[in-house]
Amino acid sequence: MKDEEQLAEIQILYQLIYPYQTWYTWAGIVGLATIVNLVSRSTSLINRYSSSRVSQNGNDRSAIWRVTFALANAWRVIAYRSTVHFGWGYSMSFLEFFLTAGYLTALLAWSWVHIWDLEFGADYVANRLGTIAVAQFPLMTVLGTKNNIISFLTGVGHDKLNYLHRMTARVAFVILWMHAGLWVRRALIMLPEFWYDTVWVRAGVLGLVAFTILCFTSIRPAREKSYEWFLWGHFALVFIFLVGAYYHTVRCLYHPWILACLGIWAFDRLVRVLRVAYFSIASRLSRWRSSRSPTSTARFESRATVELLTPHHVSVRLQRPRGFHWGPGQTAYLMAPGVSVLPWEAHPFTIASVDGSRYNYQLTNGSDAGSIEKTHGDGDADEKDELVFIVGVMQGFTGRLGKRVAESERVTSVTALVEGPYGDGEDVLAYDTVLLVAGGTGVAWTLPLLIDTIRRAHLSYRKCRKLIFVWAVKDMDHASWISDSLRRIFPLLPSLTDMEVSIRIFITRERNFSTPNVLDDQPPSTPESVDEKSLEEGKSCADVDAVLSAPCVQVESGRPDVCASLGVSACGRLKGIYPLLVCGSASLAEAVRVGARVNPLWGRNSILRGGPNVVLKVESFGYA
């Protein structure tokens, strides 16, 4: 039996090396995800530029390929589309649940392994729990930043990594309290002066208290209650926690882990500030140069136009900063110094417009259909060169924005800056059948996908065969949000002879309208009641009515049957890879997940029998 001194040396050695072993494991997982990301991007690139269509490949490939697709889809059904519910509207996918359980189990295993005598090793277990938890802080910080190496390598956006950020924080919370609990007996009973007179202990207690408050105020009901207070409280509590953790760990020489957190956070902030400064300076230089040229009309204004759409929704429009380019489905952070509590306060919103510079291409006359050349200019003549955001008015920043525009008779202007873009732009043009589903302001994510697919199909020889757009809104008047964008793409549809576009709008609130394509019945205006404002509103209603009366648009009352929309009846007999993209509330996302839980291994429409390989992507907004 080893003596007590040798056991102590071994335990100290374990305490030193186990935190690094956790990082070796996480580095291996990130490396594997990087390889998967490279293979996925390479496959997507090959499919995009191959002469055969993705869906045809899915139909004609051998049985071994169908088995591969079926197994991949079975993994998606189990990991991403099956959920575990905990009440209060909170749910996790099976993958998220097992990631959390596996992460906690792994850290506990590293903490308790090789402890032969619990009475002798209790102190070492407590110390090891603390050191392993501290080693997770940089990972926790990286997962919570907007510009991080993990997103760059794995292709997973920071918004998706935010779940892992919360998961690592909550697991660290459990381990830290186990670390503190094992020291309670020694600190309070055996060595009371150790508790009262030691600064590093009191600093640790302060940091743990701040971290505890942070974890409880970060749960979904608390964030929903007051999201803006959560943001500022989050910042203050994290600062107190890191300061306390630094003074608690500096005695044991574990403070470099805390310094790494501060460095990661500072790097992310520096990148964001530099990006905003670049866009601002580049736009101002462009405006200065254009002012010296009598023939140029280009200009840049840092003012955003805010328009009241409904009592609970506003639109924000601002000119695209020079050098700012984005793809459909990406987000940007909006800053309005005159509206925010602090000038540098930024809030993320999905960009509801398309980048006009993406379409500065025209087919070369006399050349084959695949050859394109770039035209002059930095914008598209048919697309306004502006960023558009559809914002739901709640509390905090959005509440102040809505109040300001309501006091200005529906339209006002504010100073605004943007930072981004973030996330990956979506490209569904290579697929045969595409289904886009949105609820409420979720149309800000799906509408650019619809417009981009049609615009690029018009300019390229590649196009999908069927494009289905489903949007559920409470009121018919909400159709005005997208009427202008739809009106600009309708003239392109006749040229897309082999592409079917179906736009289905569902009005969930019961309204009495005589036909699906007619707005609410309004009494005719008398000449005395018509003024300039009513003429503008009448023109707007006429434009909306014209859009909703288009042959490809169908307006229905009630909620959409999402499961039926995913079936063969709505999309024809689907073959190959079938992308399904949805953005909306948590309930809508869950309904789509349920509809996409199609057994890929057996059944009449299974992949093994030539059925569709459904690829689901969910952008569920909220406070999750």
N, C-alpha and C positions, 0 to 999 in steps of 0.2 A: 504494500500500500504506500503510495507516495506520501511524503510528509506534507505538512501544511504549507511550508514555504514554497515547495515545488508546485503545489496546486495553485497557489496564489499567482506565481509567475505564469503558469499556463493560462489561467483565467484572464490575466492582464493582456497576454498575447492575443487571445480570442477577442477580447474587447477592442483591440487595435485593428485586427484584420477583418472581422466580420462586417463592419460598415462598408469597407471597400469591396467585399465580396458581393454585397447587395448591388453596388454600382456595376460590377462586372456583369451581373445577371441582367440589369436593366439595359446595359450597353449591347448585350447579345440580343435582347428582344427588339431594341430599336434597329439594330443591324438587320435582323430578319425582316422587320417591317419595311426597311429601306429596300431590301432585295425584292420583296413583293411589290412595292411601289414602282420600282424600275421595270419589272416584268409587266405589270399592269399598263404602265404608260407606253412601253414598247409595243405591246399587243394592240392597244388603242390606236397608236400611230400607224401600225401596219394595216389595221382594219380601215382606218380613215382614208388611206391613200391607195388601198388595193383596188383593183378593177372590179372585183365582185363585191356585192353588197353584204353587209353583216348578216342580215336575215337569211340570205340565200346560202351563205356559208353554214349557218346553223341548220338549214334544211338538208344540205347535200353531204355533210360530213359523215364519216363512218360511225359505226356504233361506238367505237372507243371514245370519240369526241362527245357523243351524246351522253355517255356514261360520265365523262368528266364534267360536262355542264350540269348534269343532274345532281352529282355529288356536291358541286359548288353551290347550286341553288338550294339543296337540302341544308347545307351549312348556313346559308343566309336566312332560311326560314327559322332555323333553330336559334341562331345566335342573335339576329337583329330584329326579326319580326315577331318573336314570341317574347312576352313581357311578364314580369312579376309585379303585382300591385301591392302597395303597402298602406293604402288609405290616404285621405286628404288629397286625392288626385295625383299622388306621387307613384310613379312606376319606373321600372328599370328593365332594359332588355336582358335576356339571359346572359349575353356576353358581359354586360356591365355588372350584373350580379356576381358572376363567377370571377370576373377580374377583381372585384372588391374582396370577395372571400379568399381568393388565391393570394392576393397581395398581403392581406392581414395574416393569413396562415404562414406565408413565407417569412415575414418579419418576426412573428412569434417563434417560429422554428429556429431562426438564427439567434434569438434572444435566450432560449431555454436549452438549446442543445449543449451537450458536454457539461452539464451540471450534475455532479455525482452525489453531492451532499447538499440537500436543500437548505439545511440550517447553516452550513458553512458558506454556501454559495449564494445566499439571498442578496447580500450586498453586491456581488458580482453580477447577478441577474439584473438588479436594479440599474447598475451602471451600464450594463450592456444594452438594456432597453433604452436608456437615455441616449447613448452614443449612436445606436442604430436609428433612433427617431431623428436626431440632429442631422445625420447623414442624408435623410430624405428631404430636408428643407430645400436644398438647391433644385432637386427634381420637382418639388412642389411649386417652386418659384418659376421654373422654366415653363411648366405646363400652364401657368396662369398669365404668361406674357403674350403679347400680340406678335412679336418678332422673335422666333426661337428656332434653334437648330433642329428640334424634333419635327416641327412642321415642315421645314425645308427638306429633311431627309425622307420622311415617311409620306409626305403629301397630304397629311391630315391637317385641316385648318385649325386655327387656334380656338375657334368656337366649339369644335368637336373635342379638342383636348381639354376644354374647360371642365368637362365631367371628370377626367382623370385628375385635374387639379383639385377638385373638391374631394374626390375619393382619397387621394394621398393625404390631404389635410385631415380628414376624419379618421383615417387609420392612425396617423401620427398622434391625433388627440387621444385615442384609446391607449396607445403605447406610452405616451407621456404620463397619463394618469396612473398607469400601472407602475411606471418608474417612480412617481411621487408616492404612490400608496405603499410600496415596499420600504420607503424611507421614513414613513410616518412614525413607526414605532421607535426607531432609533432617534429621530429628530425631536419628538415630543416627550418621550418617556426616559430613554436612557441618557440622552445628552441634551437637556433643555437649553443650556447655554449655547449649544451648537446652533439652535434655531434662532435665538434672539440676537446674537452678536455677530453672525456671519453675513456679510454683505452679499456674497455670491448665492447664498441660499435664498435670501429675501428677493434678490433679482430674479431667481428662477421661479419663485412663487408668483411674483408680479407678472412675469411673462406667461406663466401657465394660466393665470386668471384671465388675462387679456385674450389668450388663445381660446379659452373655454367660452367666453362671451362671444368671440368671433364665430365659433362653430355653431352655437345655438342661434345667433342672429343671421346665419347664412342658410338656414333651412328655407324651403320654398315658401311656406306661409309668411314668414317674416320678410322675405324679399318682396313678395307680392304686396304686403301691407304698405311698405314705404321703400321703394327701390333706391331712390336717390339718397336717403339717409343710410341705407345699407352700404352704398358705395363709399361715402365719406367715413362712416364708421369703420368699414373694412380697412381703409387706408390708415386711420389713426390706430386701430387695434393691432394691425400688422406691425406698425412702427414700434409700438410699446412692446409687443411680443419679441421682436428681433433685438431690441435694446436689452431687454431682460435676459434673453437667451445668450447674447454676447457676453454679458458680465457673469452669467452663470457658467459658461463653458470656457472662458479665457483661462481660468485656473488649471483646467485639465488639458489645455492646448487644443481644444476642439473648436475654437472660435473661427478658424479659416472657413468652416462650413457656413457660418453666419455671414462672413464677409463675402463669400461667393454669392449668397442670396442678394446682398446689396448691389454687387457688381452686375448681376444678371438684370435686376430691376433697372439700374441706371443705364445699362446698354439699351434696353428696350425703349426707355423714355427718350434717350438721345436719338435713336433712329427715328422715332415718331416726330420729334421736334425738327430734326433735319429735313424730314420729308415734307412737313408743312412749310418750312422756310423755303425749300427748293421750289415748290409749286407757286408760292407767293412771289418769290423773286423772279422766277422765270416768266410768270404772267405779267408782272409789272414791267420787265424789260421788253416783253413783246408789245405791251401797250405803248411804251415810250418810243420804240422803233416805228410802230405804226403811226404814231402821231407826227413823225417826221416825214412820212411818205404821204403825199397828197392823194395817191390813188388807192391806198389801203383803207379798208373800213373795219379791219379787225380791232377788237378792243376787249378788255377784260374788266369786269366789275366784281368786287368782292362783296356785293350786295345780293342777298337771296330774296326772292319773291315768295311770300307765304300766303297761301289762299285757304280759306275755310271751305272744306268740302261738305262736312256735316258738323253738327255740334260736338262730335267726338273724333273727327278726323281733319287733318290739314295736309296740304301738299307744300313741299319746299322745293323751289327751283332756283338753281344758280348756274352760272356759266361755267363750263368745264375749264379748270385751270390748265394752262399750257403744260404739256408733258404728262397729264393725268389720263391714263387709259385703263379701261376695265372691260371685263367680259360679263355676259349675262349670268346672273346669280351671285355676283360678288357684292360685298358690303363696303361701306366707308364710314368713318367717324366724322360726325358733324359737330362743329364748334360755332356757337353764336355768342360772342362775348357780351353783347348787350342784353342777352336773355338769361344766360347761365349765372349762377351764383358767383363762380370764379371764372376768370377769362379763359383758362386753359381746360375747362371742363368739356369733355367730349363724350358723345353718345353714338352708338352704332346703329345704322339703319341700312336696309337693303336698297340698292340703287335700282329704281323702278324704270329707268330709261336705258337705251342702248347707246353705245359709243359710236357716233356717226363716222369716226375715222376708220372703223373696221370695214366700211363698205366703200372705200375710195378705190374700188376696182371696177373695171369694165372688161368685157370680153373683147379680145383683139379681133378686129375685123379681118376676115380672110384666113384666120388660123383655126386650129382645132379647138374644141370646146374647153379643153382643160387649160389653155393658155390664157393668162390674165395679165394685165399691166396696171400699174398704179397711176391714178390721175393726180393732178396737182391739187393742192389745198390740204387743209387739216380738218375738214369736216365734210359731211354729206349734205348735199343740197336738199334732200328730202327729210333729213333728220335735224332737229334743233340740237345745236352743240351745247347741251346743258345736262346737268345732273338733276334728277327728279327723285324725291323721296316722298312716300306716303306714310304719314306719321299718325299713329293712334294717340289721341289726347288722353293722358292719365294725370298723374301727379308730378310734381317736380318740374323738370325742364320742359317736358311736353305740355304740362298744364299751363305754365307761364307763356309758352309759345301760342297755345290756343287762346288764352285770355287776351293776348296782345292783338291777334288778328281779329278776334271777335269785337274788340273795341274800335277797330279800324274799318268797319263795314266790309268784312269778308276778305280784304286784301291789304297787305302791308309789306314792308321790306325791312330786312335786318342785315347787319353785317355778319357774314358767315365764312368759315374756312372748312376745308375738308382734308381728311388724312386717310390714306389707304392706297389702293383697294386691298381688301383681304378676302381670303377664300379662293377657291378654284372656279374659274368660269366653266360652264357646262357646254358640251358640244354633242348634240343628239342627231346631227344631220345624216350621219352614216347609217342610222337604223331604219328599219322598214316602217314600224308603227311606234308612235310616241304618244304617251298620255301625260298631260300636265293637269294637276289637281290643286286648286287653291281655295282658301277660305278667308273672306274678309281682306285685310291688308296683306295677306299672303300672296295676293296677286302681284305685289311689287317684286316678288322673286320669279314667278312663272311667266308674267307678261313679257319681260325681256327675252326669255327663252323662246316664246312664241314668235316675237318679232324677229329675233336674230335668225331663227330657223328659216322663216319665210324670206327674209332679205337675202341670206346667203344662198338659199335654193334658187332665188331669182338670178343671182350673179354667177352661179356655178352649175356645172353639169350634174353635180350630185344633189340628190334630194330624197327625203323620206317619202314613202307612199301615202302615209296617213298620219295626220297630226290632230290630236284631240285635245281640246282645252276645256276644262271644267272649272267653273268658278261659282262658289256659293256665297251669297251676300244677303244681308237682312232686308235691304230696301232696293227698289228699282232705281231710285235716284243715284245709287252708288255706281251705276253703269257709266256715269259721266267721267269717272276716274280714268277709264281706259278708252273712251269713245274716240278721242283725238288720235291716240296711237293706232287704234284699229282702222280708223278712216284713212290713215296714210299708207297702210299696207294692203288695203282692199284692191287698189288698182294693179297690184302685182299678181294677184291670184289668177286672172285669166291666162297668163302666160305659163302658169304651172299646171299644164294639162294632165300630167300623170301624178299629181300630188293632191290628195283630198284633205281639206282643212275643215274641221268641225269645231265650232265654238258654242259651248252650252253654258248658259248662265242660269243659275237656280236662285230664285227669290225665296228665302226661308221664312220671312215674315208674311203672314197672310195679307194679301192685298187684292182688291177687286179691280181687275183689268180685263177687258173684253177679249183681247187676243194676246198671245204670248209676245208679240212684237210691238205692242203699243204701250206707251207710258201711261201713268195715272190719268184718268179722265179729269180734265180741268174745264171749268165753265169758260165759254168764249169771252175774250176781252172786248169791252166796248171802246170806241175811239177815245173817250174821255179818260179811260183807265190806263191807256198805253203811254208810258214815258220811256226815256232812254234806257233806264235800268231794265224795265220789263221787256223792251225790245231785245236787249242783250240776252236776257234769260230765255226769251222765246226762241232766239236763234240757237242758243245752246241746246235747248230741248229738242229743236228740230234736228240738229246734228246728231244727238243721241238717238232720236227716233229713226233717223236714216241708217245709222250704224246697226241698230238692233233689228232693222227690217232687211238686212242683207241676207242673201240665200244661205250663207254658211253659218249664220247665227241663229240659235234656238234659245228662247227664253221660256223657262218653266217655273211653276210655283212649287214650293215645298223643298225639302232637303234632298240632295242627290243620293241615290242608292249607290254608294261607293263600290260595294261588292259587285253589283250588277255592271257598273262601269268597267270593272276589271275583267269581266267575263267575255266569252266569245260573242255574245249577242251585241255588245257595244262596239267591239273592235274587229269584227270579222274573225275568220279562222286564222289566228296568229301563228306565225312560225318564227323560228330563230330567236334572236335576242330582242327583248321587248322592254325598253326603259320606261319606268314609271317614276315621275318626279312630283312630289307633293310638298306644299308649304301651307301651314295653317295652325290652328289651335291643337292642343294635345289630344282632344277628342277626335278631331279629324284625322290626325296622324295615326291614332290607334285604329280607327275604322279602316284606313287604307292598309295598315299592317295586317289586320284580320283578313281583308280581302285578298291580300297577296300571299297568304299562307296556303298556297296550292301545293299539293303533294307532287314533287318532281320525279318520284321514282316509279309510281304506278298509278294507273287510272287512264281514262280515255284521253285526257289532255296533258298527260305527263310528258316531260322532256324526252324520256326514253321512247315514247310513241310519236315523237315529232312535234310535241307541243311547244309553247313559247318558254323561253328562258327569261323570267321576269327579273329585271335588275331594278331594285327599289332604292330611291334616295329620298330621305325625309328631312325637310328643314322646318322643324317645329319651333315656332317662336314662343316666347314666354319667359319665365324666370327659372327654368330648369337648370 
